[in-house]
Structures are given as C-alpha cells and as structure tokens.
Amino acid sequence: MQTTFFALFLALFARIALAVPPACLLHAVNTADAPGDMSAVCGDGATDVQSYMAGNCGNMEGDAQKAFIATCSSAGIEVGM
C-alpha cells in the first residue's frame, strides 16, 4: 500500500514539475509594459518578450519559448518562434 502511494505521489510530482515554466519566462513577461494584459504581452509586446528570453534564458530558452507560445495560444493569440 505504501509503495503504491509513493509511486502515485512521485508520478504526480513529476507531472507538476514538468508543467512549471522557466523562471526567465516569468521575468521576461514582467518586463512588459502591462504584464497582466495577455493581448499586449502576446501581441505587440511578444517580440520584446521573446528577445529578452533569447538574451537571458541561456539553455532554458527553448523551454521558455515553448511555454510562452503555448500560453499565448491558449489565450487565442498566435505567436511564432
């Protein structure tokens, strides 16, 4: 019973850990003029956010870009890489 519980907990933890966006993405979005406005961040501000990630995310840039594009897509705004 304890082994099953531990395995389920570990699987859930791994899934949650993979869903967390890189910190540099959060920082890049916070450099936008209106970080709470998805249409601004994913629209006119997308180039600035992506440029920040390119210059500051290092080896996490790919993950940050994918998370940014997915978040904008879920808001109905298409952003290219």
C-alpha positions as CSV (number, residue, x, y, z in Angstrom):
1,M,0.0,0.0,0.0
2,Q,2.7,2.5,0.9
3,T,4.7,1.6,-2.2
4,T,1.6,2.3,-4.4
5,F,1.0,5.6,-2.6
6,F,4.7,6.6,-3.1
7,A,4.6,5.7,-6.8
8,L,1.4,7.8,-7.3
9,F,2.9,10.7,-5.4
10,L,6.1,10.5,-7.4
11,A,4.2,10.4,-10.7
12,L,2.1,13.4,-9.7
13,F,5.2,15.4,-8.6
14,A,7.0,14.7,-11.9
15,R,4.0,15.9,-13.9
16,I,3.7,19.1,-11.9
17,A,7.4,19.7,-12.1
18,L,7.3,19.5,-15.9
19,A,4.4,21.9,-16.1
20,V,6.3,24.8,-14.3
21,P,7.6,27.4,-16.8
22,P,11.2,28.5,-16.5
23,A,11.8,31.5,-14.2
24,C,13.3,33.5,-17.1
25,L,9.9,33.4,-18.9
26,L,8.2,34.9,-15.9
27,H,10.9,37.6,-15.7
28,A,10.6,38.3,-19.4
29,V,6.8,38.7,-19.2
30,N,7.3,41.1,-16.2
31,T,9.5,43.4,-18.3
32,A,6.4,44.1,-20.5
33,D,4.6,47.4,-20.0
34,A,1.4,45.6,-19.0
35,P,2.4,42.1,-17.9
36,G,-1.2,41.3,-16.9
37,D,-2.6,42.1,-20.3
38,M,-2.3,38.9,-22.4
39,S,-3.3,40.7,-25.6
40,A,-0.4,43.2,-25.1
41,V,2.2,40.7,-24.0
42,C,1.3,38.2,-26.7
43,G,0.5,40.8,-29.3
44,D,2.7,43.9,-29.8
45,G,4.9,43.0,-26.8
46,A,5.7,39.5,-28.0
47,T,8.9,40.5,-29.9
48,D,10.3,42.2,-26.8
49,V,9.4,39.3,-24.5
50,Q,11.0,36.8,-26.9
51,S,14.1,39.0,-27.4
52,Y,14.5,39.1,-23.6
53,M,14.3,35.3,-23.5
54,A,16.8,34.9,-26.3
55,G,19.3,37.1,-24.4
56,N,18.7,35.9,-20.9
57,C,17.3,32.4,-20.6
58,G,20.5,30.6,-21.7
59,N,19.9,26.8,-22.1
60,M,16.3,27.2,-20.9
61,E,15.4,29.5,-23.9
62,G,13.7,26.7,-25.9
63,D,11.6,25.7,-22.9
64,A,10.7,29.3,-22.2
65,Q,9.8,30.0,-25.8
66,K,7.6,26.9,-26.0
67,A,5.8,27.8,-22.8
68,F,5.3,31.4,-23.9
69,I,3.9,30.3,-27.3
70,A,1.6,27.7,-25.6
71,T,0.3,30.3,-23.1
72,C,-0.4,32.8,-25.8
73,S,-2.1,30.1,-27.9
74,S,-4.3,29.1,-25.1
75,A,-5.4,32.8,-24.9
76,G,-6.3,32.7,-28.6
77,I,-3.2,34.6,-29.8
78,E,-0.8,33.1,-32.2
79,V,2.9,33.8,-31.7
80,G,5.7,32.5,-33.8
81,M,9.1,31.3,-32.6
